[in-house]
Amino acid sequence: MSKAAGRTGLRGAGRLLGNLLIFIIISALGGIMLAGLSLPLVGSAGLAAKAASDHFEDLPSDFETPVLPQRSKILADDGSLIAYTWSDDLGGNRVVVPMSQISPSMPQALVAIEDVRFYQHGGIDIKGTIRALVHNSNGGNLQGGSTIAQQYVKNVLLLEAGTDKVKQQAAIADTFTRKVTELKYAVAVEKSLTKEQILERYLNLVYFGNGAYGVEAAAERYFSTTSAKLTVPQAALLAALVNSPSDYDPLQHPAAALARRNIVLQDMASPVLKYLTDAQVAAYQKTPLGLKPTPPKHGCIVAQGSAAFFCNYVYQTFINDPDYGPTKAARIQMWNMGGLTIHTTMSAKDETAADRAISSHTYATDKVASALAMIQPGTGQIKAMAQSKPMGNNLGDTYLNLAGDPAHEGSGGYQAGSSFKIFVGLAALEDGHDPSQVMSVPSPMDDAGTRIAACPGNGTHSVLWTADYHPSNDDGNAFSGPLDQAFWFSVNTYFLTLEEQTGLCHPAQIAQSMGVTFDNDSGNGRPLDQFPSFTLGTNLITPIEMAGAYATIAAQGTYCKPYVITAVTDGAGRQLAAQHPSCRAVLDPNIANELTALLRGVLTQPGATASGLGLDRPAAGKTGTTTSSIATWFDGYTPQLATAVWTGFIRPDTLKGDFMGNMRVGGQYYYGQIFGATISAPIWQEAMTRALSGVPVQDFTAPHGFPPEPQ
């Protein structure tokens, strides 16, 4: 005999012994082991049997059903879908459904092709296994006789292996130990669950190929339907995939898939089952596959437009909130396991309005960018956030949320410019400043040596005006007038002079009480920097913070912390923690209403910085432009909605003498310097007009003892 023939003979003998061992175990589990039966076991086969027997005794007698990874859905405030999310590593493209929501044809097709004696055995099919053993002894493998209960166990063990390659291999290894584990647990499953429960759990667990886990995801993936609406041929095709999703992949191997489907249909008419008649089989086998695939799309990046950034803001909020787990790792794990339904504050209408307004004025490929945030006064709900740079890796794309802070994968903020003047204005009003009092100021301004009162810190209670600081007004002219006109025309030296009277501490404290802080690189807000240029907006601020501050004025002095999550439900239907309005009165209502009366003229008065850019309803706001227009703003509001819009350079620290002017933005060439009213204010006007369409007109509350706005 040749060496090759000898090796073949040894392998055949080893396979026969292995199959005999499995048969003995199966017989014992099935209750048909004859008393006193003994079989000679030789060498390594005997050792393997001993190890398998010991392993069998060590296994617990019950089998726990794991929590299945599922897809999560993030919803807008009207229940519309923002995005599905799931973990590819955990096989999370799954929607668990009860058997009542699965077409009866689906379990019938599965039983027909995978386990025709499913309703007769107790987890181990002795007759089927004997047939498989005969096949195995002729060169097959140990998989052929598996029941649905055994397959369920194997899939559960594979699921529990997660991303651990060693455990994954152990769950599918062609070994005695793995087979014994599978057999014992299959019996335990049959004892603890009804046949319908086993089928339901199996159909929700098993992989159908092309990223679809469970029957609901598979019905959507291949037919763009639900498992409840599966037809007989569709159910037969899905059942055909269970054996080998890659070999019978209908998208890649339609002929093989069709042939396998037709076998399933034929088996459904078997004398044991009789789910179909021969005539029905003949008719169904003539039908084409009828594929109508839906590509699996998930993650925030697939959300429509700028909603991708809102979605990611929700994710970052979730994984940073201790209400969802003791550690960040635990919260990420909960998110990845999925099954969550997350209701958010986003208004689909407002988000669309914001996106369209920005895209009509600033293009993704422009040298500068625009971003905005919309917040509902009195609640703090973020209704929309949008930006001109889409999410992605292509030219003009970014993953940076230009409206958010670093804690939400946003920027560190941008200089706010003259939109910051409201804080000195509020401090002056609280100090009893008469807004009708005329004040004359020069341009440029030279107050070298002047000390301005500041909050205690670093051993000093004041800030020195240095000799090299000579701020001026945009038109270069001196100004004489009251506070309202200083707001309308955004007079820099007026507010710098006013700041010397209020000091720096009071305006900074007001700003911080309204949610405005300096964001550093770690994403943690800290007290605002205090220096003479404070009122000109040289601190770095995010659009969400500025929208929240202006929403405070719209809500008559009540600050509400911005938030995005309104409800969370897990896969079991349990309500988890959610965010709620967190509001506090930070301004006297009449002071807030006085400021509103002053700011309304910014949009209505001839020559004002944003004249003619108002709405068809009462509105107020303030422009903002930094030195060289590195950043430009318009922040404004109505009683129902506040919006902050920023346009500028994303990375001003990398600029080399650039300024925002004499450039093309949004397809239009702008000559000269770009100001807050040039791009940001028109974006604000368009976004607010669309968002408030159909919303009843509401007027502001007039302040007491305050002169009305000039007509």
Secondary structure, 3 states (H helix, E strand, C coil): CCHHHHHHHHHHHHHHHHHHHHHHHHHHHHCCCCCCCCCCCCHHHHHHHHHHHHHHHHCCCCCCCCCCCCCEEEECCCCCEEEEECCCCCCCCCCCCCHHHCCCHHHHHHHHHHCCCCCCCCCCCHHHHHHHHHHHHCCCCCCCCCCHHHHHHHHHHHHHHCCCHHHHHHHHCCCHHHHHHHHHHHHHHHHHCCHHHHHHHHHHHCECCCCCECHHHHHHHHHCCCHHHCCHHHHHHHHHHCCCCCCCCCCCCHHHHHHHHHHHHHHCCCCCCCCCCHHHHHHHHCCCCCCCCCCCCCCHHHCCCCHHHHHHHHHHHHHCCHHHCCCHHHHHHHHHHCCCEEEECCCHHHHHHHHHHHHCCCCCCCCCEEEEEEECCCCCEEEEEEECCCECCCCCCECCECCCCHHHCECCCEECHHHHHHHHHHHHHHCCCCCCCCEEECCCCCCCCCEEEEEEECCEEEEECCCCCCCCCCCCCCEEECHHHHHHCCCHHHHHHHHHHHCCHHHHHHHHHCCCCEECCCCCEECCCCCHHHHHCCCEECHHHHHHHHHHHHCCCEEECCECEEEEECCCCCEECCCCCCEEECCCHHHHHHHHHHHCHHHHCCCCCCCCCCCCCCCEEEEEECHHHCEEEEEEECCCCEEEEEEECCCHHHCCCCCCEEEEECCEEEEEECCCCCCHHHHHHHHHHHHCCCCCCCCCCCCCCCCCCCC
